[in-house]
Amino acid sequence: MQVAAVSEDELLAIIIPRLSQGPAVELGPGDDAAVLSAPDGRLVVSTDVLVQDRHFDLRWGTSADLGYRSAMQNLADIAAMGARPTAVVVALVLPGHLEVDWVAGLAEGFAQACGPHRVGVVGGDLAAGEQVVVAVTAHGTLDGGRAVLRDGARPGDVLAVSGVLGRARAGLSLLQADPGAGGELVRAFLRPEPPLAAGPAARHAGATALLDVSDGLVRDAGRIATASGVSISVDTGRLQADLTAVEPAAEAGGSQALEWVLSGGEDHALLATFAPEAGLPAGFRVIGAVQEPTGSGPGVLVDGYRPAGRTGWDHFAG
């Protein structure tokens, strides 16, 4: 049965029972708006949009994979503030020719991502359109703490990452070559596993800056550098585990593997800076350092040099 054959209410009756709820949800889907608790009076909010044929291909994986990925990339943004995600709302644009089972699978993917983290899927909107669009707004709480911003890195801090780098980009390359491809790297793209607990852990450990690596290590490290007025040095010798994981899929050998690790996004690792005397939380590893700006101003150095060419994903440049 296709979406065009059912009413909006009938489609919602299929979607809503599949959605997870959580302890912060006082009122979930079904009314004009949801009601969330905010124990310290503040909400952390972020939003993101995935557009068919721009961010995903319907031939890649299942609709549950798309729901999972859509949820996780938004939950990672909440964790990147040092916060704990509590709820998401989802707006969908759906072509009428889609199968209702496809939409049900999408809802199940959201539940699979959110349920284990006690995150509620509390509502959203449905609209008809020519292509699939998934827009997610995520909410979170700092549990009384302070948000960790991008502008706090200081010379002498260490640069550390929690999570993996380059695997989603390698998986994307495999899918672009063969939409039916499978394996660990493809799964890293279709179902990223951001280290959500590492965000609050970094905050508790005194992280001076924190960011979600969604557009590539170099590009996102550059955002910390610019906001903080510093230079950030990345040591590729500390990225060997990431390189080893993607090298089998790199057609051009080591150079392409290094490009994926430095410039590939969507693994949703968390990048943080810490004062040198601070102990790193579990799961973080040092991959570089924060320095005084070089003569060319704030930016990123890779093994001592400014990287040339493309340094990550740009939504308008491709």
Order of alpha helices (4+ residues) and beta strands (2+ residues): alpha-beta-beta-beta-alpha-beta-alpha-beta-beta-beta-alpha-alpha-alpha-beta-alpha-beta-alpha-alpha-beta-beta-beta
